[in-house]
Amino acid sequence: MLVHDMLPLIDKLDNFYPPLNLFELFLDEPFCFFLDSAMDPFKLGRFSLIGGSPFLILKSRGNEISIIQDNCEEKLYGNPLDILGKYLEEYHIMQNQSLIPCCGGAVGYFSYDIARHIERLPSIAVDDLNLPECWFGFYDAMLVLDNLTKQTLIVSTGLPEQGEKKRLSKARERLSILINKCKGIKDSDQNYQYKTCGRSRVEIKSNFTPHAYCKAVEKARQYIINGDIFEVNLSQRFEAEVKIPPWELYKRLRNLNPAPFAAYIDCGEVTIVSASPERFLKLQGDYVETRPIKGTRRRGKTPEEDEANARDLLKSTKDHAENMMIVDLERNDLGRVCRYGTVKVTELAILEKFPTVFHLTSTITGRLREDKTRMDLLKATLPGGSITGAPKIRAMEIIDELEPTRRSIYTGNIGYLSFDGNMDLNIVIRTFLLKRNRAYFQAGGAVVYDSDPEAEYQETLDKARALMEALALD
């Protein structure tokens, strides 16, 4: 029996506690997650989600999908997007009419390489991290923090129980457990603003030398001159030994670089520590939104330099051209699955301020067609245009040629697919992948005809600056 007509149980904590303190209660739970809207509660950062102990895990490598439930593992074969969609349909619940964005659901990531299930791409770059291309935990209950109204809600679905009586019984039990768990919180904000006292030396390696990166930029420019592409995103990957726990690193990064689409997820073989500023896709009902970032300047060391850098970005013909190319690409992608006439650009190359950089961001919206699902939406848009280039497929072929290692989770997507049909995913940038005491992180930028190779190299360092500083803090 499917439970399409069910609604979750919702309760509220008496007080609103610092999100970091709340999440620390869940650190001992397997596969815990924190989707952390760490800034701007009035626009992009209103809700944060916290949870742990999923009742099911879905992960994939190539065409092999592992389903782990009740300590048993089942192997399936096919397109992981299709199989994920089938499981979400099995646990589908009624559309939530409250403001709560996620009433339980799948939380995890799509890697950049999930696109190989959508397009035929070359396999030149080395996949040395060997991580799942798709990983999602299915969470029957979670905390929903409303950072605007200062409320903490607890949502419990009772899944995977299917019978209504058993489902409601489990939902009540899980609700009670989470309420009691939250009573153990320390009523202080001692971790909310993490402070450090110094810096230590950390050896950071790249998969490019500066000369090799500049040479790759020149080769990308040659592809543009030859008419293959208009623009391509080229990145370099850094790595370093990390001697502190992942959660400690997250607190450092959050303090240095709060972001509206930040995340901490324990995926078992890798822990993700992200401070992403970029939304990839939001789906609420039939409303679709994407917010590509294209155009960057570092923040100034003085107010005068800061203002000058912002003005320079706003006046930059090159950066506006980059942004416009991606806006056109995203409009076309959404147009494949949205109702005719509904795809609109609601914000075009607006300036957004972040702790270490300025960005130009655009917003494109649409209304999903009635005969299309969120899986259709994902297949039409993955991977995001802001981190590939235009035309997208040829740009991805060139990325695979010029970048020595596969991107893995970098420039993929982290977020949730709610059991009621909603979805919100970021673009995985400003992100650490922590595996066996090594931290891997990546930064890139758009290469166009008039790109200067040394300036493009410097842009990657500017974008990675907060992550490098988080590693170096003592």
C-alpha positions in Angstrom: 0.0 0.0 0.0 1.4 3.4 -1.0 0.8 6.3 1.4 0.2 9.1 -1.1 -2.6 10.6 1.1 -0.5 10.8 4.3 0.6 14.0 6.0 3.6 14.2 8.4 3.3 15.1 12.1 4.8 18.5 13.0 5.7 19.8 16.4 7.6 22.9 17.6 10.4 23.4 20.1 9.7 26.0 22.8 12.9 27.9 22.0 15.1 28.7 19.0 18.6 27.6 19.6 21.8 28.3 17.7 21.8 25.9 14.7 25.4 24.7 15.3 24.5 23.7 18.9 21.4 21.8 17.6 23.3 19.9 15.0 26.0 18.8 17.5 23.3 16.7 19.1 23.2 14.7 15.9 26.9 14.2 15.3 26.8 10.7 16.8 24.0 9.6 14.5 25.0 7.6 11.4 24.9 9.6 8.1 23.9 12.9 9.9 23.3 16.0 7.8 23.1 19.8 8.2 21.7 21.8 5.3 22.7 25.2 6.7 21.4 28.5 5.4 24.1 30.4 7.2 23.3 33.9 5.9 20.5 36.1 4.5 17.3 34.8 6.2 15.2 37.3 4.4 15.9 35.9 0.9 17.9 32.8 0.3 18.8 31.6 3.8 15.5 31.2 5.6 15.4 27.5 6.3 18.0 25.0 7.6 17.5 21.3 7.9 19.1 18.8 10.4 18.8 15.0 10.6 20.4 11.6 11.0 19.9 7.9 10.9 18.2 7.4 7.5 16.0 4.4 7.0 17.4 3.8 3.5 20.5 4.7 1.6 20.8 4.8 -2.2 24.2 5.2 -3.8 25.5 4.4 -7.3 28.6 3.8 -9.4 28.0 3.6 -13.1 24.9 1.5 -13.7 25.2 -0.3 -10.4 22.9 1.1 -7.6 23.1 -0.1 -4.0 20.0 0.1 -1.8 20.9 -0.4 1.9 18.0 -0.9 4.3 17.6 -2.8 7.6 21.3 -3.8 7.4 20.7 -5.5 4.0 22.1 -4.4 0.7 20.4 -4.9 -2.7 22.0 -4.3 -6.0 20.0 -2.8 -8.9 21.1 -1.9 -12.3 20.1 1.1 -14.5 20.0 4.8 -14.5 20.3 6.0 -10.9 18.1 9.0 -11.6 15.3 6.7 -12.6 15.7 4.4 -9.6 15.9 7.3 -7.2 12.7 8.6 -8.7 11.0 5.3 -8.2 11.9 5.1 -4.6 10.8 8.7 -4.0 7.4 7.8 -5.6 7.1 4.8 -3.3 7.4 7.1 -0.3 5.5 10.0 -1.7 3.3 12.0 0.7 0.7 14.7 0.2 1.9 18.2 -0.9 2.7 20.1 2.3 0.5 23.3 2.6 2.6 24.9 5.3 5.8 26.9 4.7 8.0 23.9 5.6 10.2 23.3 2.6 11.0 19.7 3.3 8.8 17.2 5.2 11.2 14.4 5.3 12.9 13.1 2.2 16.2 12.2 0.4 19.2 14.3 1.4 22.5 13.9 -0.3 24.3 14.7 -3.5 24.6 14.2 -7.3 28.2 14.3 -8.5 29.1 16.2 -11.6 29.7 12.8 -13.3 26.0 11.9 -13.0 25.7 13.7 -16.3 27.2 10.6 -17.9 23.8 9.0 -17.5 22.3 11.9 -19.5 24.9 12.6 -22.2 27.6 10.5 -23.9 30.9 11.9 -22.7 34.6 10.9 -23.0 36.5 9.3 -20.2 40.0 10.9 -20.3 40.3 12.5 -16.8 41.3 10.1 -14.0 38.7 9.1 -11.4 41.1 8.9 -8.5 38.7 9.7 -5.7 36.4 6.7 -6.6 33.4 8.1 -4.8 29.7 7.3 -5.5 28.3 9.3 -8.3 25.0 9.6 -6.5 24.4 9.3 -2.7 21.1 9.9 -0.9 19.9 9.0 2.6 16.1 8.7 3.1 15.2 10.5 6.3 11.8 9.9 7.9 12.1 12.8 10.4 14.2 16.0 10.7 14.4 19.4 12.3 13.4 22.4 10.2 14.9 25.7 11.4 13.1 28.9 10.3 15.9 31.4 10.6 13.5 34.3 9.9 10.8 33.6 12.5 13.2 32.0 14.9 11.2 28.7 15.2 12.5 25.1 15.2 10.0 22.6 13.9 10.2 18.8 14.1 8.7 16.9 11.2 8.0 13.1 11.4 6.5 11.0 8.6 6.5 7.5 10.1 8.1 6.1 7.0 8.9 3.5 5.8 5.8 2.1 7.5 3.0 1.9 5.0 0.0 0.9 7.0 -1.7 4.1 8.4 -1.9 2.8 12.0 1.8 1.6 12.1 2.9 4.8 10.3 1.3 7.1 12.8 2.6 5.1 15.7 6.1 5.3 14.4 5.7 9.0 13.5 4.7 9.8 17.1 7.6 7.7 18.5 10.2 9.5 16.3 8.7 12.9 17.1 9.0 12.1 20.9 12.6 10.9 20.5 13.6 14.1 18.6 11.9 16.3 21.1 13.7 14.6 24.0 17.0 14.7 22.1 16.7 18.5 21.7 16.3 18.9 25.4 19.9 18.0 25.8 21.1 21.1 24.0 23.4 23.6 25.7 21.6 26.9 25.8 24.6 29.0 24.6 26.1 30.3 21.4 29.6 29.3 22.3 30.2 27.7 18.9 28.0 30.0 16.8 30.9 32.4 16.1 34.0 30.2 16.0 37.2 32.1 16.9 40.8 31.2 16.3 44.0 32.5 17.7 46.6 32.0 14.9 47.6 30.2 11.7 49.7 27.2 11.0 51.5 26.1 7.8 49.6 23.6 5.7 51.0 22.2 2.5 48.5 22.5 -0.3 49.0 20.7 -3.6 47.2 21.2 -6.9 46.6 18.9 -9.9 47.9 21.8 -12.0 51.1 23.9 -11.8 50.4 27.6 -12.4 52.1 27.3 -15.9 50.0 24.2 -16.8 46.8 25.9 -15.7 47.6 28.9 -17.9 48.4 26.6 -20.8 45.0 24.9 -20.3 43.3 28.3 -20.4 45.1 29.1 -23.7 44.0 25.8 -25.2 40.4 26.5 -24.1 40.7 29.9 -25.8 41.8 28.2 -29.0 38.7 26.1 -28.9 36.7 29.3 -28.7 38.6 30.8 -31.6 38.0 27.7 -33.6 34.2 28.0 -33.0 33.8 24.9 -30.8 32.5 26.8 -27.8 31.7 30.3 -26.5 32.7 29.7 -22.9 34.0 26.9 -20.7 34.5 26.5 -17.0 38.0 25.4 -16.1 39.0 24.4 -12.6 41.9 23.1 -10.6 41.8 20.8 -7.6 43.7 21.3 -4.4 44.4 18.8 -1.7 46.0 18.9 1.8 46.3 16.7 4.9 43.7 17.6 7.5 44.3 16.9 11.2 41.1 18.2 12.7 37.6 16.5 12.7 35.4 17.4 9.8 32.9 19.2 12.1 35.7 21.4 13.4 36.7 22.3 9.8 33.0 23.1 9.0 32.8 25.6 11.9 36.0 27.3 10.8 34.7 27.6 7.2 31.3 28.8 8.3 32.9 31.5 10.4 35.1 32.7 7.6 32.6 32.3 4.8 28.9 31.9 5.8 26.8 31.0 2.8 23.1 30.5 2.0 23.5 26.9 0.6 26.1 25.5 3.0 26.1 21.8 4.0 27.7 19.2 6.2 26.9 15.6 5.3 28.5 12.4 6.6 28.2 10.0 3.6 30.3 7.3 5.3 33.3 7.0 2.9 33.4 10.8 2.4 32.3 13.8 4.5 31.2 16.9 2.7 31.9 20.3 4.2 30.4 23.0 1.9 30.0 26.8 1.9 28.2 27.1 -1.4 26.7 30.5 -2.4 24.9 29.1 -5.4 21.4 27.6 -5.9 21.2 25.1 -8.8 17.5 24.2 -8.7 14.5 24.9 -6.5 11.2 23.2 -7.2 8.2 24.1 -5.0 4.9 22.8 -6.4 5.3 23.6 -10.1 7.5 26.7 -9.5 11.1 26.2 -10.8 14.0 28.5 -10.0 17.7 28.5 -10.9 20.3 31.1 -9.9 23.5 30.8 -11.9 26.6 32.8 -10.7 29.0 34.1 -13.3 31.4 37.0 -12.7 33.7 37.3 -9.7 35.9 39.9 -7.9 37.7 39.5 -4.6 36.7 41.7 -1.7 38.9 44.6 -1.0 41.2 45.1 2.0 39.8 48.6 2.6 36.3 50.1 2.1 37.6 52.1 -0.8 39.2 49.0 -2.5 36.1 47.0 -1.8 33.8 49.6 -3.5 36.2 49.9 -6.4 36.2 46.1 -7.0 32.4 46.0 -6.9 32.2 48.8 -9.4 34.7 47.1 -11.6 32.7 43.9 -11.7 29.4 45.8 -12.4 31.0 47.6 -15.3 32.8 44.6 -16.8 31.7 43.8 -20.3 33.5 40.4 -20.1 31.7 39.3 -16.9 28.3 40.4 -18.1 28.8 38.5 -21.4 29.7 35.4 -19.4 26.6 35.8 -17.3 24.4 36.3 -20.3 25.6 33.2 -22.1 24.8 31.1 -19.0 21.4 32.8 -18.6 20.5 31.8 -22.2 21.7 28.3 -21.6 19.6 27.9 -18.5 16.5 29.4 -20.2 16.9 26.8 -22.9 17.3 24.0 -20.4 14.2 25.1 -18.4 12.2 25.6 -21.6 12.5 21.8 -22.3 10.3 20.9 -19.3 8.5 24.1 -18.3 5.2 25.4 -19.7 5.4 27.6 -22.7 5.8 31.3 -21.9 6.5 30.8 -18.2 10.4 30.9 -18.4 11.5 34.3 -17.3 14.7 36.1 -16.2 13.6 37.9 -13.0 17.1 39.1 -12.0 19.9 39.7 -14.4 23.6 40.0 -13.3 22.8 41.5 -9.9 25.7 42.1 -7.5 25.8 39.9 -4.5 28.3 40.3 -1.6 30.0 37.4 0.1 32.8 37.5 2.7 35.6 36.9 0.3 34.2 37.7 -3.1 31.6 39.6 -5.1 29.5 37.7 -7.6 27.1 38.5 -10.4 24.0 36.4 -10.1 21.0 36.0 -12.3 17.6 34.3 -11.5 15.6 32.3 -14.1 12.2 30.9 -13.2 9.5 28.8 -14.8 6.5 26.6 -14.2 7.0 22.8 -14.6 4.7 21.2 -17.2 2.0 18.9 -15.7 3.4 15.9 -17.6 6.9 16.4 -16.3 8.4 15.3 -13.0 11.4 16.6 -11.0 13.5 13.8 -12.5 12.6 15.1 -15.9 13.7 18.6 -14.7 17.0 17.2 -13.5 17.7 15.3 -16.7 17.0 18.5 -18.7 19.3 20.7 -16.6 22.2 18.6 -15.1 24.9 19.6 -14.7 24.5 23.3 -14.1 25.4 25.6 -17.0 27.4 28.0 -14.7 30.0 25.3 -14.1 30.2 23.8 -17.6 30.0 26.4 -20.4 28.2 26.9 -23.7 27.3 24.9 -25.6 27.1 22.6 -22.6 28.0 19.2 -24.1 31.0 20.4 -26.1 32.2 22.3 -23.0 31.9 19.2 -20.9 34.0 17.3 -23.5 36.7 19.9 -23.3 36.6 19.9 -19.5 37.2 16.2 -19.5 40.2 16.7 -21.8 41.8 19.7 -20.1 41.3 18.8 -16.4 43.5 15.9 -15.3 41.2 14.4 -12.7 37.4 13.8 -12.6 35.5 16.4 -10.7 33.5 13.9 -8.6 31.2 15.8 -6.2 32.7 19.2 -7.1 30.2 21.2 -9.3 27.6 18.5 -8.6 24.6 19.2 -6.4 23.9 18.9 -2.7 20.4 19.3 -1.2 17.1 17.6 -0.6 14.3 15.9 -2.6 11.3 16.1 -0.3 8.8 13.2 0.0 6.1 15.7 -1.0 7.7 16.6 -4.3 9.7 19.7 -3.5 13.4 20.0 -4.2 16.3 22.4 -3.5 19.8 21.7 -4.7 23.0 23.8 -4.6 26.0 23.9 -6.9 28.9 22.2 -5.1 31.5 25.0 -5.0 33.5 26.3 -2.0 33.5 22.7 -0.7 35.8 20.3 1.0 35.6 16.5 0.3 37.2 14.8 3.3 38.4 11.3 2.7 41.0 9.4 4.8 42.5 12.5 6.5 42.8 14.3 3.1 40.9 17.4 2.1 40.1 17.9 -1.6 38.7 21.2 -2.8 38.4 22.8 -6.2 37.9 26.2 -7.8 37.4 27.3 -11.3 36.2 30.1 -13.6 34.8 30.9 -17.0 37.2 31.0 -19.9 36.0 33.2 -22.8 37.7 34.7 -25.8 39.3 37.7 -24.0 40.3 35.7 -20.9 43.8 36.5 -19.5 45.3 33.2 -18.4 47.1 34.6 -15.3 44.0 36.5 -14.3 41.9 33.3 -14.6 44.5 31.4 -12.4 44.3 34.2 -9.8 40.5 34.0 -9.8 40.6 30.3 -8.8 42.8 31.3 -5.9 40.4 34.1 -4.9 37.5 31.6 -4.9 39.5 29.1 -2.8 40.8 31.6 -0.4 38.3 31.0 2.4 38.9 27.2 2.2 42.7 27.7 2.3 42.3 30.0 5.3 40.1 27.4 7.1 42.8 24.8 6.7 45.5 27.1 7.9 43.8 28.3 11.1 45.4 27.1 14.3 
